[in-house]
């Protein structure tokens, strides 16, 4: 399972409108960037109180990247 598939797996389990979730990855100068786009109606579920769920998602993705030997992974969660 790639990092994009893993991120999509995590977020779709939280969202009500899981078919609208979009996950993209691209290389930047600092490393790999994973962008997670969530519908506005599901942002509260994905972010959680005080950002605890979002931080957990980012931690899990970075841990998987570390296990795969990928360094400098950044995760951005945004709404559309």
C-alpha positions as CSV (number, residue, x, y, z in Angstrom):
1,X,0.0,0.0,0.0
2,X,1.5,3.3,-1.0
3,X,1.4,6.4,1.2
4,X,-1.4,7.9,-0.9
5,X,-3.5,4.8,-0.6
6,X,-2.8,4.7,3.1
7,X,-3.8,8.3,3.6
8,X,-6.9,7.8,1.6
9,X,-7.8,4.7,3.7
10,X,-7.4,6.6,6.9
11,X,-9.5,9.7,5.9
12,X,-12.3,7.8,4.1
13,X,-13.0,5.9,7.3
14,X,-13.7,9.2,9.0
15,X,-15.7,11.1,6.4
16,X,-19.3,10.7,5.5
17,X,-18.8,11.7,1.9
18,X,-15.9,9.3,1.3
19,X,-16.3,9.3,-2.5
20,X,-15.3,13.0,-2.6
21,X,-12.0,12.6,-0.7
22,X,-9.0,13.4,-2.9
23,X,-5.4,12.5,-2.0
24,X,-2.5,13.7,-4.1
25,X,1.3,13.5,-3.7
26,X,4.0,15.5,-5.3
27,X,7.7,16.2,-4.8
28,X,8.8,19.6,-3.5
29,X,12.3,21.0,-2.7
30,X,11.8,19.9,0.9
31,X,10.6,16.4,0.1
32,X,7.4,14.6,-0.5
33,X,4.1,16.5,0.0
34,X,0.8,14.6,0.5
35,X,-2.3,16.8,0.1
36,X,-5.6,15.6,1.4
37,X,-8.7,17.4,0.1
38,X,-11.8,16.9,2.2
39,X,-15.3,18.4,1.6
40,X,-16.2,21.3,3.8
41,X,-18.9,19.3,5.5
42,X,-16.4,16.6,6.7
43,X,-13.6,18.9,7.9
44,X,-14.8,18.8,11.5
45,X,-14.6,15.0,11.5
46,X,-11.2,14.9,10.0
47,X,-9.7,17.7,12.1
48,X,-11.2,16.7,15.4
49,X,-11.2,18.7,18.6
50,X,-8.1,20.8,18.9
51,X,-6.7,19.1,15.8
52,X,-6.1,15.8,17.6
53,X,-7.4,13.6,14.7
54,X,-5.5,15.5,12.1
55,X,-2.3,15.3,14.1
56,X,-2.8,11.5,14.5
57,X,-3.4,11.1,10.7
58,X,-0.2,13.0,10.0
59,X,1.8,11.0,12.5
60,X,0.6,7.7,11.1
61,X,1.4,8.7,7.5
62,X,4.9,9.9,8.6
63,X,5.5,6.7,10.5
64,X,4.6,4.6,7.5
65,X,6.9,6.7,5.3
66,X,9.7,6.2,7.8
67,X,9.2,2.5,7.7
68,X,9.4,2.6,3.9
69,X,12.6,4.7,4.0
70,X,11.0,7.9,2.8
71,X,12.3,11.0,4.6
72,X,10.8,14.6,4.8
73,X,7.1,13.8,4.3
74,X,4.7,16.7,4.9
75,X,0.9,16.3,5.1
76,X,-1.5,19.0,4.2
77,X,-5.2,18.7,5.0
78,X,-7.5,21.2,3.3
79,X,-11.1,21.6,2.3
80,X,-12.8,22.4,-1.0
